[in-house]
C-alpha cells in the first residue's frame, strides 16, 4: 500500500505550514524551585494577618481543593487582607469571594470572574492592579510594585520609602530573581528605578537566567524572563542617581571587562553613594578595585 506522503516525495512539492503572525499567549519554562516554610494542614488562619495567592498554573487545580477554598474563605470571613494575582483569581472565584467586588486578572480569567459575579475591571496594561477594600487583585507580575503597595496598605501599613532615584546595572543573562525582585521591591517603596545595559537603549530587553541548586556540584541554569530596560546607558548622568544596584548571574563576567562600566561604578563609590551588589555582581566591584582595604 502506498504511503499517503509518497505524492509529496515524488513531486517534490514543498509542504507549507501556516503560523500566526505573533504568539497569542505566554510561553512556559521551568523557573526557580521554591522552598516551603510551613505545612498546609497545620495552618491556623487566626495567626495570620493576610493571604497572598500567586498565579501560574497551580490555581487551576488548587481551585478544586476544598481544603484550599476553606482556608481562603476563613481569611475573607475574618476580614483579613487577600491579594491575588494573574490566575490566582480562579481560587477566589471558586471560593465565591468575587461576587459584587471589583477585580482584575490575566485577561483569559475574565469569563470565570464574570460568571462568579465579579465586577470585572479591564486591565489596560499587564501591570494593572485593583483594590476593593481588603481584596487586592493584579493582572500579572508586571504589576508587583503596585500590588505590594496596595497589600501593605490593606494590612494597615504605610509606604514610607523616600523617592530616591536608583540605577540598576544590567546585562544579558543576569540572574532573574536578582534583577526582578529588588527592582520591583524598590518601586513598591516609591523609589524611581532605572535599568540600563551597555550597548542597549530604553525599551530594549535583556534575557535573564535562572540559577538553582538542584543536587549537582554547582547551580543549574535555565532561561528566565526577558527584562525590559528603562533607560539608555550611553549619555547616562550618574550624578542624578542616589544609589547603584548590580545583579548577579552571568552578566558580570563580561560587564567587568567594560571600561565604561568600571568608570560608572567608581563614580558612585567616589561620591560615597550606596552600591548594592549580589552574587556574581561582585566580580564588577573587584574589577573596579573598590573592594581593596588599606591595611596599616
C-alpha positions, 0 to 999 in steps of 0.5 A, a space after each residue: 500500500 502506498 504511503 499517503 506522503 509518497 505524492 509529496 516525495 515524488 513531486 517534490 512539492 514543498 509542504 507549507 505550514 501556516 503560523 500566526 503572525 505573533 504568539 497569542 499567549 505566554 510561553 512556559 519554562 521551568 523557573 526557580 524551585 521554591 522552598 516551603 516554610 510551613 505545612 498546609 494542614 497545620 495552618 491556623 488562619 487566626 495567626 495570620 494577618 493576610 493571604 497572598 495567592 500567586 498565579 501560574 498554573 497551580 490555581 487551576 487545580 488548587 481551585 478544586 481543593 476544598 481544603 484550599 477554598 476553606 482556608 481562603 474563605 476563613 481569611 475573607 470571613 475574618 476580614 483579613 487582607 487577600 491579594 491575588 494575582 494573574 490566575 490566582 483569581 480562579 481560587 477566589 472565584 471558586 471560593 465565591 469571594 468575587 461576587 459584587 467586588 471589583 477585580 482584575 486578572 490575566 485577561 483569559 480569567 475574565 469569563 470565570 470572574 464574570 460568571 462568579 459575579 465579579 465586577 470585572 475591571 479591564 486591565 489596560 496594561 499587564 501591570 494593572 492592579 485593583 483594590 476593593 477594600 481588603 481584596 487586592 487583585 493584579 493582572 500579572 507580575 508586571 504589576 508587583 510594585 503596585 500590588 505590594 503597595 496596595 497589600 501593605 496598605 490593606 494590612 494597615 501599613 504605610 509606604 514610607 520609602 523616600 523617592 530616591 532615584 536608583 540605577 540598576 546595572 544590567 546585562 544579558 543573562 543576569 540572574 532573574 530573581 536578582 534583577 526582578 525582585 529588588 527592582 520591583 521591591 524598590 518601586 513598591 517603596 516609591 523609589 524611581 528605578 532605572 535599568 540600563 545595559 551597555 550597548 542597549 537603549 530604553 525599551 530594549 530587553 535583556 534575557 535573564 537566567 535562572 540559577 538553582 541548586 538542584 543536587 549537582 556540584 554547582 547551580 543549574 541554569 535555565 532561561 528566565 524572563 526577558 527584562 525590559 530596560 528603562 533607560 539608555 546607558 550611553 549619555 547616562 548622568 550618574 550624578 542624578 542617581 542616589 544609589 547603584 544596584 548590580 545583579 548577579 548571574 552571568 552578566 558580570 563576567 563580561 560587564 567587568 571587562 567594560 571600561 565604561 562600566 568600571 568608570 560608572 561604578 567608581 563614580 558612585 563609590 567616589 561620591 560615597 553613594 550606596 552600591 548594592 551588589 549580589 552574587 556574581 555582581 561582585 566580580 564588577 566591584 573587584 574589577 573596579 578595585 573598590 573592594 581593596 582595604 588599606 591595611 596599616 
